[in-house]
Amino acid sequence: MIDRYTRPAMGAIWSEKARLERWLEVELAFVDVLAERGDVPKDAARKLRAGARTNPERMRAIEAEVKHDVIAFVSSVAETVGDEGRWLHLGLTSSDLLDTAFALQLRDAADGLVAGLDRLRAAVREQAVRHRKTPMIGRTHGMHAEPITFGLKCASWFTELGRGRRRLVAAREEIAYGKLSGAVGTFANVTPDVEAAVCARLGLRPEPIATQVVPRDRHASLLSCLAILAGTCERIAVEIRHLQRTEVGEAAEPFTKGQKGSSAMPHKRNPWMVENVVGLSRLMRGFAGAALEDIALWHERDISHSSVERVIAPDATIVLDFMLARLADIVGNLEVRADVMAENLARMGGAIFSEQVLLELVRKGVSRDEAYRWVQRHALAGGDLQQRLASDPDVVRHIPPKELATLFDLAHHLRHTDALFTRALEDGDGAA
């Protein structure tokens, strides 16, 4: 991923240095376990642990000749320790090393994403609590519908992020599997107890049944989870984009001192950060699609997945890490304009209460179809709906003006806010 979207901690997980260190970590854990079982001299294991080092430059030189990265790696490390280097990679196949080390990287990346997600959830929760009683218009099809509160909107985001967290934690567990079972997964040269011991040292579980590789449904599950989480980020970002539109103006992403919105138009304050989140979510869906394509490999393994994973694994985790951090900053510093929300609530002259009038007419004995037409003709005509209805003999014959006034009550729509809010936050907090 380009530097623009790479945060240091997540980028470090996918650096060449980190990758080769993970490879070495697996090799040394394997030798240590063999030494404990008497299959490798303990002194050799100690010398390997003390002296084995990665040498990326030397590895690249060897790879240029042998055209095989794992052979080049093992050879370059062996050169740093002398004769003891012959105990490296004893009985392993390349994928034993690659897939087990890959699991370590994915596990650590998932841990970083959980931390970033928790920061975003905290920012969303804070806005939800702050604005639980801030009324605004709810919209369906982009049109004014009925009143809600901005806090409830945020609470909805919070619960969805909570579901995303549960999925991410589960996917993190599902991906944390290694394998040392050999060329076709039959343990021809390494025993299952050795594999289990090595995986335990590394904080992984052994793959129950492997081919030459860990089955790629695990990786597809993680990437799909990340894409869904990115979709939630996009949902939040799209909402903020709409609320910032000039014609709406109810909220706006932060705009810092000295910031400029347009190279040509000084009046512009564009929602560029949330637009950025929306754009990056498109990448995430592409990464998930590629991971799904990697599930079906030929027989016990081919290499068609390898080139794909070299790109999508680092890029997907780096991009989502960036998205979570950016959105947390946006939500945490969001400008919420309660006064504009109030103005927009009143914009339709009370038409947003039309359903209450409709229902009351039905309760009074009017057929639903007829009641709907009575209310609709006034609601679509514009102006003050309560006044128009109060002058309609069809309506007042069933609902006197004084009783009609009680139906135009914001509190009626928001009377369950506290209960909904409690339920939403309990569900979202349960994700932790």
Salt bridges, closest charged atoms under 4 A:
GLU16 OE1 - ARG60 NH1 2.89
GLU21 OE2 - LYS17 NZ 2.60
GLU25 OE1 - ARG22 NH1 2.87
GLU27 OE2 - HIS89 ND1 2.70
ASP32 OD2 - ARG49 NH2 2.38
ASP32 OD2 - ARG201 NH1 3.97
GLU36 OE2 - ARG201 NH2 1.96
ASP43 OD1 - ARG46 NH2 3.70
ASP43 OD2 - LYS47 NZ 3.38
ASP69 OD2 - ARG310 NH2 3.18
GLU79 OE1 - ARG58 NE 2.86
ASP83 OD2 - ARG86 NE 3.30
GLU84 OE2 - LYS47 NZ 3.75
ASP96 OD1 - LYS179 NZ 2.60
ASP99 OD2 - ARG216 NH1 2.71
ASP108 OD2 - ARG22 NH2 1.85
ASP108 OD1 - ARG107 NE 3.13
ASP111 OD1 - ARG172 NE 2.88
ASP118 OD1 - ARG121 NH1 3.29
ASP118 OD1 - ARG165 NE 2.64
GLU126 OE2 - ARG130 NH2 2.62
GLU146 OE1 - HIS413 ND1 3.54
GLU160 OE1 - ARG235 NH1 2.48
GLU173 OE2 - ARG172 NH1 3.10
ASP193 OD2 - ARG37 NE 3.36
GLU207 OE1 - ARG218 NE 2.63
GLU234 OE1 - ARG285 NH1 2.84
GLU239 OE2 - LYS153 NZ 2.78
GLU250 OE2 - ARG139 NH2 2.89
GLU275 OE2 - ARG241 NH2 3.85
GLU309 OE2 - ARG216 NE 2.71
ASP321 OD2 - ARG7 NE 2.85
ASP329 OD1 - ARG119 NH2 2.36
GLU335 OE1 - ARG269 NH2 2.98
GLU335 OE2 - ARG337 NE 2.90
GLU360 OE1 - ARG363 NH1 3.21
GLU360 OE2 - LYS364 NZ 3.74
ASP369 OD2 - ARG373 NE 3.36
ASP392 OD2 - ARG377 NH2 2.81
ASP392 OD2 - HIS378 NE2 2.56
ASP394 OD2 - ARG377 NH2 3.26
ASP394 OD1 - ARG397 NH1 3.50
GLU403 OE2 - LYS364 NZ 3.09
ASP418 OD1 - ARG132 NH2 3.54
ASP418 OD1 - LYS133 NZ 2.98
ASP427 OD2 - ARG166 NH2 3.87
ASP429 OD2 - ARG125 NH2 2.84
